[in-house]
Amino acid sequence: MLCMAGGPSHLETFDYKPGLAKLHGKPMPRSVTENQQIAQLQGQADKLKVLGPQHAFKRHGKSGQEISSVLPNIASHIADDICIIRSMQTEQINHDPAHTFMNTGSIISGRPAMGSWVTYGLGSECSNLPGFVVLTSVGGGQSQPIAARQWHSGFLPGQFQGVRMRSKGDPVLYINSPDGVTSKRQHDVIDTVRQLNEIGNKTLADPELETRISQYEMAFRMQMSVPGLVDFSDEPEHVLNLYGTRGADGTFAANCLLARRLAERGVRFVQLYHRGWDHHGGIKKGIEHTARLVDQASAALVLDLKQRGLLDDTLIVWGGEFGRTPMAQGDGRDHHIKAFSIWLAGGGIRPGITFGATDDLGYHAVEDLVHVHDFHATMLQLLGINHEEFTYRYQGRDFRLTDVHGRIIKPILA
């Protein structure tokens, strides 16, 4: 899950609007924006001006996918491997609640993240690493904060919570034992703590205590496995060049390569945040800079998984929490929930297609609308889960990721 945090503009990435270019600088038609929810531009209907596309688009690959010039690697190398959805819609217009909704299917904080749902439902194929791992990077624009609750397990058992690994230095703090502490001595301590916890848990039957027992043991196993995970010296030179990183440098590129290594080891759900897509001003240069930080590695991840035979059963999703307005906010764009673009690859997705469409100005999704709940339902379907039957009983109610909503977007399935 490649999360472009901040809301990348669909109008400068995957949804070219020549009609918008023709109206550049002219008043935004009130018929389009009247009674619509807008973020910082709310109440300025008489002052809204159209901002035309700030970068050129071209068609690429045999499929003819139309992609912006700010994403040359995605355009040139994987246009025929991805499915672009141009008709995404969400319900939350500010960053934190929009991330919460995208991650949990609810505007209420404290619900389980989709990575927790997936790991709870499918388990993990890796016993010495967490089943749900989160990586973050930053750069290119205003960087909105990302709260740890975005990968929390909510009311699911605590062992399904996402574990954030650091992008620089040791990915997990205290991964190395202190001087004089051998692996055997440390394991003796963990065994003793486990035995004491188990004695207490016979009386308490506390699920959080069970989580603590399992996580102590996971932490010990991680001490054995993490050093090899982040040692990129076994990566061929051409692979390092493909991603554009030497590893462990805090970049999105290094995180993408680490994500591939995690997937190879059987980690079930890997979520990468790149914070830098909030372009309220200076969008022309800003989005070009941010895109440059993620474009090569995004394409590299698809190509690398493909050449290793892993793409068919690995689903990749690229996108933000919402889009940006066709109206100008100075020389930038405001938050927008009525239409935005994402792309998917691998994992049973039909490659080389564009699904859905927006109106001439890119304001409203008007064809084959895809709500966040629909995205979640389709994601679960691709992972072999029926979203309507995948529930967890909590406080007398059966909860699910898609709540009481969600439909599978069948035309994008291979």
C-alpha positions as CSV (number, residue, x, y, z in Angstrom):
1,M,0.0,0.0,0.0
2,L,1.9,3.0,-1.3
3,C,0.2,6.0,0.5
4,M,0.8,9.4,-1.1
5,A,0.0,11.3,2.1
6,G,-1.3,14.8,1.6
7,G,-3.6,14.2,-1.4
8,P,-1.8,14.2,-4.8
9,S,-3.6,16.2,-7.5
10,H,-5.3,13.8,-10.0
11,L,-5.2,16.8,-12.5
12,E,-1.4,16.7,-12.5
13,T,-0.9,12.9,-12.4
14,F,-3.5,10.6,-14.0
15,D,-6.6,12.6,-15.1
16,Y,-5.8,15.0,-17.9
17,K,-8.5,17.6,-18.6
18,P,-8.1,19.7,-21.8
19,G,-11.4,21.4,-20.9
20,L,-9.8,22.7,-17.7
21,A,-6.8,24.0,-19.7
22,K,-9.2,26.0,-22.0
23,L,-10.8,27.7,-18.9
24,H,-7.5,28.5,-17.2
25,G,-7.7,31.7,-15.2
26,K,-11.4,32.2,-15.8
27,P,-14.1,32.1,-13.1
28,M,-15.1,28.6,-11.9
29,P,-18.7,27.9,-13.0
30,R,-20.9,28.3,-9.9
31,S,-23.1,25.5,-11.1
32,V,-20.2,23.1,-10.5
33,T,-19.3,24.3,-6.9
34,E,-22.6,25.5,-5.5
35,N,-23.5,23.7,-2.3
36,Q,-20.4,21.6,-2.5
37,Q,-18.1,20.9,0.4
38,I,-14.8,22.6,0.0
39,A,-11.9,22.9,2.5
40,Q,-10.1,26.2,2.8
41,L,-11.8,27.7,-0.2
42,Q,-15.2,27.4,1.4
43,G,-17.3,30.6,1.0
44,Q,-15.3,32.1,-1.8
45,A,-17.6,31.1,-4.7
46,D,-17.3,34.6,-6.3
47,K,-13.5,34.5,-6.3
48,L,-12.8,31.0,-7.5
49,K,-10.7,30.8,-10.6
50,V,-9.9,27.7,-12.8
51,L,-6.4,26.4,-12.6
52,G,-5.5,24.5,-15.8
53,P,-3.3,21.4,-15.7
54,Q,0.3,22.4,-14.8
55,H,2.0,19.6,-16.6
56,A,1.7,17.8,-20.0
57,F,0.2,14.4,-20.4
58,K,1.0,11.7,-23.0
59,R,-0.3,8.3,-23.9
60,H,2.0,5.4,-23.0
61,G,2.4,1.7,-23.7
62,K,0.3,-0.6,-25.9
63,S,-2.7,0.3,-23.6
64,G,-2.4,4.0,-24.3
65,Q,-2.7,5.0,-20.6
66,E,-2.7,8.8,-20.3
67,I,-0.1,9.8,-17.6
68,S,1.5,13.1,-16.6
69,S,5.1,14.0,-17.5
70,V,5.9,14.3,-13.8
71,L,5.8,10.5,-13.5
72,P,8.1,9.4,-16.4
73,N,9.0,6.0,-15.0
74,I,5.5,4.9,-14.2
75,A,4.5,6.1,-17.6
76,S,7.3,4.6,-19.6
77,H,7.8,1.3,-17.7
78,I,4.6,0.1,-16.1
79,A,1.7,1.8,-18.0
80,D,0.6,-1.6,-19.3
81,D,0.9,-3.2,-15.8
82,I,-1.4,-0.9,-13.9
83,C,-5.1,-0.2,-13.6
84,I,-5.9,3.5,-13.1
85,I,-9.1,4.4,-11.3
86,R,-10.1,8.0,-12.0
87,S,-13.4,8.0,-10.2
88,M,-12.5,7.5,-6.6
89,Q,-14.6,9.3,-4.0
90,T,-14.3,9.7,-0.2
91,E,-16.2,11.3,2.6
92,Q,-13.6,13.3,4.6
93,I,-12.1,16.5,3.4
94,N,-9.3,17.1,5.9
95,H,-6.2,15.0,6.1
96,D,-6.4,13.1,9.4
97,P,-10.0,12.0,9.1
98,A,-9.5,11.2,5.4
99,H,-6.6,8.9,6.3
100,T,-8.7,7.4,9.1
101,F,-11.5,6.7,6.6
102,M,-9.2,5.3,3.9
103,N,-7.4,3.1,6.5
104,T,-10.3,1.9,8.5
105,G,-13.5,2.5,6.5
106,S,-14.8,4.7,9.3
107,I,-14.6,8.3,10.4
108,I,-14.5,7.1,14.0
109,S,-11.0,6.8,15.4
110,G,-10.1,3.6,17.0
111,R,-11.4,1.2,14.4
112,P,-9.0,-1.5,13.1
113,A,-6.8,-0.5,10.1
114,M,-7.2,-2.5,6.9
115,G,-3.8,-4.0,7.4
116,S,-4.9,-5.3,10.8
117,W,-8.1,-6.7,9.2
118,V,-6.1,-8.5,6.5
119,T,-3.5,-9.9,8.9
120,Y,-6.3,-11.0,11.3
121,G,-8.1,-12.8,8.5
122,L,-5.2,-14.3,6.6
123,G,-2.4,-14.5,9.2
124,S,1.2,-14.1,8.1
125,E,3.5,-16.4,6.3
126,C,6.5,-15.0,8.3
127,S,7.0,-16.1,12.0
128,N,10.0,-13.9,12.8
129,L,8.6,-10.5,11.5
130,P,5.3,-8.7,12.2
131,G,2.5,-9.5,9.7
132,F,1.7,-5.8,9.2
133,V,4.7,-3.4,8.8
134,V,4.6,0.4,8.2
135,L,7.4,2.5,6.7
136,T,7.4,6.3,6.3
137,S,9.4,8.8,4.2
138,V,9.0,12.6,3.7
139,G,9.8,15.3,1.1
140,G,8.6,17.5,-1.7
141,G,5.9,19.5,-0.1
142,Q,4.0,20.3,3.1
143,S,4.2,17.2,5.2
144,Q,1.1,16.5,7.2
145,P,1.6,14.4,10.3
146,I,0.7,10.7,10.3
147,A,-0.6,9.3,13.6
148,A,0.1,5.8,14.8
149,R,-3.6,5.2,15.1
150,Q,-3.7,4.9,11.3
151,W,-2.2,1.4,11.7
152,H,-3.8,0.5,15.0
153,S,-5.6,-2.8,15.5
154,G,-8.6,-1.2,17.2
155,F,-10.8,-3.8,18.8
156,L,-9.0,-6.7,17.1
157,P,-6.4,-8.5,19.2
158,G,-3.3,-6.4,19.7
159,Q,-0.9,-8.7,17.9
160,F,-2.5,-7.5,14.6
161,Q,-1.4,-3.9,15.0
162,G,0.9,-2.5,12.4
163,V,4.6,-2.2,13.5
164,R,6.4,0.9,12.3
165,M,10.0,0.4,11.2
166,R,12.3,3.4,11.0
167,S,13.7,4.3,7.6
168,K,17.2,5.3,8.9
169,G,19.5,3.4,11.2
170,D,18.2,0.4,13.1
171,P,14.7,-0.1,11.7
172,V,13.6,-1.2,15.2
173,L,15.0,0.4,18.4
174,Y,17.0,-1.8,20.7
175,I,17.3,-4.5,18.1
176,N,20.8,-5.2,19.3
177,S,21.4,-6.7,22.8
178,P,23.6,-4.8,25.3
179,D,27.2,-5.9,25.9
180,G,27.4,-9.0,28.0
181,V,23.8,-10.2,27.2
182,T,23.9,-13.4,25.2
183,S,21.0,-14.7,23.1
184,K,20.6,-17.6,25.5
185,R,20.5,-15.3,28.6
186,Q,17.9,-13.0,26.9
187,H,15.8,-16.0,25.9
188,D,15.9,-17.3,29.5
189,V,14.5,-14.0,30.7
190,I,11.7,-14.0,28.0
191,D,10.8,-17.6,28.9
192,T,10.5,-16.6,32.6
193,V,8.4,-13.6,31.9
194,R,6.2,-15.7,29.6
195,Q,5.7,-18.3,32.3
196,L,4.8,-15.6,34.9
197,N,2.4,-14.0,32.5
198,E,0.7,-17.3,31.7
199,I,0.3,-18.0,35.4
200,G,-1.4,-14.6,35.8
201,N,-3.5,-15.1,32.7
202,K,-5.1,-18.3,34.1
203,T,-6.9,-16.0,36.5
204,L,-7.3,-12.8,34.4
205,A,-7.9,-14.2,30.8
206,D,-6.8,-10.8,29.5
207,P,-6.4,-10.7,25.7
208,E,-3.9,-7.8,26.1
209,L,-1.7,-10.0,28.3
210,E,-1.9,-12.7,25.6
211,T,-0.8,-10.1,23.1
212,R,2.2,-9.1,25.3
213,I,3.3,-12.7,25.6
214,S,3.2,-13.2,21.8
215,Q,4.9,-9.9,21.2
216,Y,7.8,-10.5,23.6
217,E,8.5,-13.7,21.6
218,M,8.1,-11.9,18.3
219,A,10.6,-9.2,19.4
220,F,13.2,-11.9,20.3
221,R,12.8,-13.5,16.9
222,M,13.0,-10.1,15.2
223,Q,16.5,-9.6,16.8
224,M,17.6,-12.6,14.7
225,S,15.8,-11.7,11.5
226,V,15.9,-7.9,11.2
227,P,19.6,-7.4,10.7
228,G,19.5,-9.7,7.6
229,L,16.3,-8.0,6.4
230,V,18.0,-4.5,6.2
231,D,21.4,-5.7,4.9
232,F,21.1,-4.8,1.2
233,S,24.6,-6.1,0.4
234,D,23.1,-9.2,-1.2
235,E,21.2,-7.0,-3.7
236,P,22.6,-7.0,-7.2
237,E,23.9,-3.6,-8.5
238,H,21.2,-3.5,-11.2
239,V,18.4,-3.9,-8.5
240,L,19.9,-1.0,-6.4
241,N,20.1,1.1,-9.6
242,L,16.5,0.1,-10.5
243,Y,15.2,1.6,-7.3
244,G,17.7,4.4,-7.1
245,T,18.9,3.7,-3.6
246,R,21.8,2.1,-1.7
247,G,19.3,1.3,1.2
248,A,18.6,2.6,4.7
249,D,18.8,6.2,3.7
250,G,15.3,7.2,4.8
251,T,13.9,7.6,1.3
252,F,10.8,6.3,-0.3
253,A,13.1,4.3,-2.7
254,A,14.8,2.5,0.2
255,N,11.4,1.8,1.7
256,C,10.1,0.3,-1.6
257,L,13.1,-2.0,-1.8
258,L,12.6,-3.0,1.9
259,A,8.9,-3.6,1.1
260,R,9.9,-6.1,-1.6
261,R,12.2,-7.9,0.9
262,L,9.4,-8.0,3.4
263,A,7.0,-9.4,0.9
264,E,9.5,-12.1,-0.1
265,R,9.7,-13.1,3.6
266,G,6.0,-13.6,3.8
267,V,4.9,-10.3,5.6
268,R,1.2,-10.0,4.8
269,F,0.6,-6.3,4.6
270,V,3.2,-3.5,4.0
271,Q,2.1,0.1,4.1
272,L,4.4,2.9,2.9
273,Y,3.6,6.5,3.6
274,H,5.3,9.3,1.7
275,R,4.5,12.6,3.3
276,G,4.8,15.5,0.9
277,W,1.8,15.8,-1.4
278,D,-0.1,18.7,0.3
279,H,0.3,21.4,-2.4
280,H,-1.9,24.3,-1.4
281,G,0.6,26.6,-3.2
282,G,3.3,26.3,-5.8
283,I,1.8,23.1,-7.2
284,K,3.6,23.3,-10.5
285,K,7.1,22.9,-9.1
286,G,6.0,21.2,-5.9
287,I,4.3,18.2,-7.5
288,E,7.2,17.8,-9.9
289,H,9.6,17.6,-6.9
290,T,7.4,15.2,-4.9
291,A,6.7,13.0,-7.8
292,R,10.4,12.7,-8.6
293,L,11.0,11.3,-5.1
294,V,8.5,8.4,-5.6
295,D,8.2,7.8,-9.3
296,Q,11.3,5.7,-10.0
297,A,10.8,3.4,-6.9
298,S,7.1,3.0,-7.5
299,A,7.8,1.7,-11.0
300,A,10.7,-0.3,-9.8
301,L,8.6,-2.2,-7.2
302,V,6.2,-3.4,-9.8
303,L,9.0,-4.3,-12.2
304,D,11.0,-6.1,-9.5
305,L,8.1,-8.1,-8.3
306,K,7.1,-9.0,-11.8
307,Q,10.6,-10.3,-12.8
308,R,10.7,-12.4,-9.6
309,G,7.3,-14.0,-10.3
310,L,5.8,-12.3,-7.3
311,L,3.4,-9.7,-8.9
312,D,0.6,-12.2,-9.7
313,D,0.0,-12.8,-6.0
314,T,1.0,-9.4,-4.6
315,L,-1.4,-6.5,-4.8
316,I,0.0,-3.0,-5.1
317,V,-2.1,0.1,-4.5
318,W,-0.8,3.7,-5.1
319,G,-2.8,6.7,-4.1
320,G,-3.7,9.4,-1.5
321,E,-6.5,10.1,0.9
322,F,-8.2,12.5,-1.6
323,G,-7.5,14.7,-4.6
324,R,-7.2,18.4,-5.3
325,T,-9.6,21.0,-6.6
326,P,-9.8,22.3,-10.2
327,M,-10.0,25.7,-8.7
328,A,-6.9,27.7,-7.8
329,Q,-5.8,28.3,-4.3
330,G,-3.3,31.0,-5.2
331,D,-0.9,28.9,-7.4
332,G,-1.9,25.6,-5.7
333,R,-5.0,23.5,-5.2
334,D,-7.3,22.8,-2.2
335,H,-8.5,19.4,-0.8
336,H,-11.1,17.6,-2.9
337,I,-13.3,14.6,-2.1
338,K,-15.6,14.3,-5.2
339,A,-13.0,12.8,-7.5
340,F,-9.4,11.5,-7.3
341,S,-7.2,8.9,-8.9
342,I,-5.4,5.8,-7.7
343,W,-3.7,2.9,-9.4
344,L,-3.4,-0.8,-8.7
345,A,-1.2,-3.5,-10.0
346,G,-0.7,-7.3,-9.6
347,G,-2.8,-9.5,-7.3
348,G,-5.5,-10.3,-9.9
349,I,-6.0,-6.7,-11.3
350,R,-6.6,-6.3,-15.0
351,P,-3.5,-4.5,-16.3
352,G,-3.4,-1.7,-18.8
353,I,-6.8,-0.2,-18.3
354,T,-8.3,3.0,-17.1
355,F,-11.6,2.7,-15.1
356,G,-14.1,5.5,-14.3
357,A,-14.1,9.1,-15.4
358,T,-14.6,12.6,-14.1
359,D,-16.5,15.6,-15.7
360,D,-14.7,18.0,-18.1
361,L,-13.2,20.0,-15.2
362,G,-12.2,17.0,-13.1
363,Y,-14.5,18.1,-10.3
364,H,-17.1,15.3,-10.1
365,A,-16.6,11.6,-10.7
366,V,-19.4,10.9,-13.2
367,E,-18.7,7.4,-14.6
368,D,-18.2,4.1,-12.7
369,L,-17.9,5.8,-9.3
370,V,-15.7,4.0,-6.8
371,H,-16.2,4.8,-3.1
372,V,-13.6,4.0,-0.5
373,H,-15.9,1.2,0.8
374,D,-15.9,-0.3,-2.8
375,F,-12.1,-0.2,-2.9
376,H,-12.0,-2.1,0.4
377,A,-14.5,-4.7,-0.8
378,T,-12.5,-5.2,-4.0
379,M,-9.2,-5.4,-2.1
380,L,-10.5,-8.1,0.2
381,Q,-12.0,-10.0,-2.8
382,L,-8.6,-10.0,-4.5
383,L,-7.1,-11.4,-1.2
384,G,-9.7,-14.2,-1.2
385,I,-12.0,-12.7,1.4
386,N,-15.8,-12.1,1.1
387,H,-16.1,-8.6,2.7
388,E,-19.7,-9.2,3.7
389,E,-18.9,-12.3,5.7
390,F,-15.6,-11.1,7.2
391,T,-16.8,-9.8,10.6
392,Y,-15.6,-9.5,14.2
393,R,-18.1,-9.3,17.1
394,Y,-17.4,-6.4,19.4
395,Q,-19.8,-4.9,22.0
396,G,-22.7,-7.0,20.7
397,R,-22.3,-6.0,17.0
398,D,-20.7,-7.7,14.1
399,F,-18.2,-5.2,12.6
400,R,-16.5,-5.4,9.2
401,L,-14.0,-3.2,7.3
402,T,-16.7,-2.2,4.8
403,D,-19.4,-1.6,7.6
404,V,-22.7,-2.1,5.8
405,H,-21.5,-0.8,2.4
406,G,-19.1,-1.8,-0.4
407,R,-19.4,-3.5,-3.8
408,I,-16.8,-5.4,-5.7
409,I,-15.6,-3.5,-8.8
410,K,-15.7,-6.5,-11.1
411,P,-14.6,-4.8,-14.4
412,I,-11.1,-4.2,-12.9
413,L,-10.6,-7.9,-12.0
414,A,-8.5,-10.0,-14.3
